[in-house]
């Protein structure tokens, strides 16, 4: 009897240990869920559906309209609540300094070899320890031919042309709009010089009477409907607007364009990191990256995807820009403490002071 009792106790103990191991976060499989926090109109629903169908992982997609909004919410939540975010390059450093991002285990990401080496090892994340490039693009001038002879539009300064008064669109993104002001004044878009930043503010302030709207969410519609006839445009928005309104033309100013690079990053407190790795790997597939380009018309750093784009996209100088024009552009990077000065002038500009 004691021997049988010991045997039964032993079986019970083994079963109990197995149950505890299965319930332990260190051993339990992640829930089939992925919480993504991304720019609006940036990840096609077709891609989300395909990923869920293949993996069984439900994707909960939340959106934001600016890096500042994304950063503020993630910081408020203590880097929890989301498993994947898509910050622009210049905000990666800010988030890293606040310990909001997890170091990546790139052995868990497939398809990294498809990426253009030029998109990797950027100053904001040397060695891509925290980020993987997703989309890149430019900010240029979008102008309506009915308002002006577009062959005469050469510079960012041309936004102040009298033909455009009251019908100019500026971005509701601080760095984009101040980048244009700095370029118009002959400075770098990443200036930390207080005098140069002030000069950009004064130029933008003088332009203010010509500005109809500051916007990032409905720029395409504003240009298509001709509510505005000149202004800043991301290349993807410009491509769509030009298809709808053939009187629009995308122009690269002689001072050069603004270049942005958006990246996947995993928050430090993400609960479903393994699912995030699976999703990034899915988006690295050429056929999936192709869908993203053809849905939202931004450029992809995925060289394998570029090779299979439909001619309409592969031959577009708006989506795939001339290397010489790109060489004249500047990538937006973190400006450190100077950001406080930018924010001060941005508030004054928007308030009309």
N, C-alpha and C positions, 0 to 999 in steps of 0.2 A: 504493500500500500504506500509507504513512504516513497518507494522508487517511482511508482506511477504518478504520485503527486508531484514529484520533482520534475518529471517529464512534462506534465501539464503546465507547471509553472514556467518551465523553460520555453515552451511554445508560446505561452501568453506574453512572456517578456520579449521574445523575438518579434511578435506581432505588434506589441506596443512601441518598440524601438522603430520598426518600419513605418508605423503611423506617424510618429514624431518627425522622422526624417522627411517623409512626404509632405508634412505640413510646414516644415521649416522653409523660410524664404531662400535659404542658401541652396536648397535642393528642389524646391517646387518649381514647376514650369510656369512661366509668366502667363497671366491672363491673356486671352486672345483679344487684346485691345491696344490701340496706339493713339495717343493724343498729340495731334500735330497743330502747331501754332504758326501760321504762315501769312504772307501777303495775300490779299484778296485777288482772285482771278490769277492764280499762279500754279496750282496743281490740278490738272484736269480730272473731272469726276470719272471719266473713263479709266484713267490710271488707278484711281482709288478703288474702283469696282474690280478691276483686273487683279489688283494685289489681294483684295479680300477674297475673291473667288479662288485664287491659287493657294493662299495661306490660311484662310479662315480667320484672319485677324481683322477685326472691325476698326476702321479708321474714323476717329472723331476729329473733324477738321474745323478749327477756329481760325478767324482771320483778324488782321490788324492793318492799319493804313500808314503806319510809320514805324521806323526803328525805335523812336522814343516811346511810343505807346507799348510796343512789345517789351522793351527793356523795363519800363516802369512796372508792368504787370508781373513779369517774371521775378523782378526784385522783390516786389510786394509779397509774392508767394514763396519766397525763399528758394527759388530755382526748382520748385515742385509744380505739379499740376499738368505739366506738358512733357512729352517724351522727345519731341523734335521741334526745333525752331529754325527760322531761315533769316538770320541777320545779314545785313550788308557788311562788307569788309571793314569799314571804318568803325563799326560798332562792336566788332568782335573783341578788339582790345579792351574796350570799356567793360564789356561783360566778363572778360577774363580777369581783369583787375579786381572785380567784385566776386570772383570765384563762383560765377553762375554757370560755367560750362564744364562738362566732363571731358577728361582726356580720352581720345578715341583709341579703340583697339582696332586698327585697320586690318588686322588679319581676319576680322569678321565681315569685312566689306568686299564684295566681289565687283569686278569691272573697273577698278581704279585705273587700270592700264588704258582705258578708253579716253581718259582726260588729256586735254592739251597741256603739255608741260608749262606753257606760258601762264596757265591759270593757277598753277600750284606755287607753293613756297612764297606767298605774298608777304610783304612786310608786316601785315597785321597778324600773321600766323605762320611763322617760319616752320617748315617741315610738316605743315598741316596737322599739328598735334590735336587741334580742336575742331577743325572744319573740313568739309569736303565741298568743292564748288558745285553749284546747281545751275544757275543761270547768270549770264552777264549781259551787259548792254551799254547803251550810251544815252546821253542827253544832248539833243541838238535843237535846232530851230525848225519849227513847223510853221509854214507861211501860206496864206491863201493868195493865189495868183490874181484873183479878181481885185484885190486891194492894192497891189503894187507889182511892178515888174520885178520878178524874183531874181532876175540876173543881176540886179543892183544890190541885192542883200548879201553882204559878205561878212558882217561882223555881229557880235552880240550887241554892240552899240546901236545897231539898226532897230532894235526894239523901241527905241525912242523916236523913230520916224513919225512925223505928224499923221501919216496915212493910217497909223495903227492906234491913234489916241482913243482911249476908252474901250479898246477891243483886244488888249493884250492879256495873255494868260501866263501867270508865274506859278511855279510849283509850290504846293503847300508843304514842301520838304525843305527844311532850313538849309541843309548843306547844298542841295541842288541850286536853290535860288541865290544863296550867297556865293556859290561857285561861279555863277554867271556874272554877278556883280564884280567879283574879283578878276575874272577874265577880262571883262570890259575895261577894267582899270589897269590891265597889264600885269596882274599878279597871279600867283599860283592859287589854285582852288583850295590848297591846304595851308594857306598862310597862317602863321601864328603872330604876325606883326600887328600890334594894336593899331598903328597908323593905317596900314593897308586894309584891315578889317573895317575901320571907320570909313575909309574912302569908298569901299564897296557899299557900305550902308548909305552913305550920302548919294551915291549914284542910283541905288535902288529907290531911295526916298524921292529923288527927282523924277524917277520913272513912274512913281505911284499913281499920278493922275491918269496915266495911260492904261493902268491895270484894271481890267474888269473883274478878275477873279483870281484867287489863289486856290489851286485845286490839285489833288492827286487821284481822285476816285472817278471823276467823270470828264477827264480831259478829251477823250476821243469824241464824246458826244458834243462837247463845246465847240470843237473844231468842225465836226461834221455838219452841225446845224448852223455854223457860221455865227454863233454867238461871239466867238473870238476869231481873229484873222491872223494872229501871230503870237508866238510864245514858245515856252519850253515844252518839249515832248520826249518821253522815253521812246526809244526806237520801236519797241513793240506796239505801243499805242499809235505811233505815227504810221506804221505799216497798215494797221487796220483802218485808221481814219482815211488814209489815201485811197484805199480800196472803195470806201463808201463815198468819198468826195474827191473826184479826180482833179479838182482845182487846187489841192493841197500839195506842197512839196517840202521834203525834208532836206534841210541845209546844214552842212558842217561849217561853222564859222571859221574864219581864218585864224583866230586865236586858239582854236582847238576845242574839242568837245570834252564833256565830262564822262568818265568811264566808271561804271559800278560793277561790283561782283557780289552776288548773293550766294550764301553758303548754308549747307546743312550743318547743324550743331545739336548736340544732345545736352540738355540742361543737367547740371550736377545732381539734382534731386529726382531725375526721371525714374519712374517706377517700371517702365517697360523698355529698358535699353536694348535688350536682344531683339525686340520687335522693331525698334528704330533702325538697328543695323540691317535687318531684313528689308525694310522699306527703302533705305538708301541704296542697297544693292539692287533692288528692283528698278529704281530710277536710273541706275548706271547702265542698264541694258540699252543698246542702241535704239531698238525699236520703241522702247518706252520714252527715252529722251526725245526721239523724233516726234512722238505724239505731243509732248510738252511744247516743243517749238511750234508745231503746226496749229496748236490750239491757241496759244497766247502770243506767238510771234516775236519772242525775244531770242537772243542768241544763246547757243549752248556751248559749253566748254568740252562737250563730248564729241571728239573728232570722229569716232565711229558712227555717231548719229548724223553728223554733217554729211557723210558720204551717201546716206540713203534718203536725204530730204527730197521732197518733190521739187521739180524744177522751179516752180513758182517761188519757193523759199530759198532754194540753193542759189538762185541767180539774182536774188534781191540784194541791192547795195545798202538797203536799210537794215536788213537782218544780218547779212554777212558783209561787214564793212571793209573797205579798202585798207590794206595793211599800212599804207602811207598816211591815211587819215587817222588810223588808230595810233600810229606813232606820235602824232601831234597831240593826242589826248592825254589826260591826266586821270589816274585812279584816285578816287576819294579815300583818304586815310584819316586816322584819328588825329585830332589837333590838340589833345591833352587838355590842360587847364584853360587854353584859349577858348574852348567851347563855351565857357561861362560868358565870355564877351560876345560871342556869336549869339547866344540865347538872349542876352540883354538887348542887342540891336534888333534881333528878330521880333521880339515883343514890341519894341518901339515901332518898327516898320509896320507890323500888322495892325497896331493900334492907331497908326497915323500920326504919331508924335514927331 
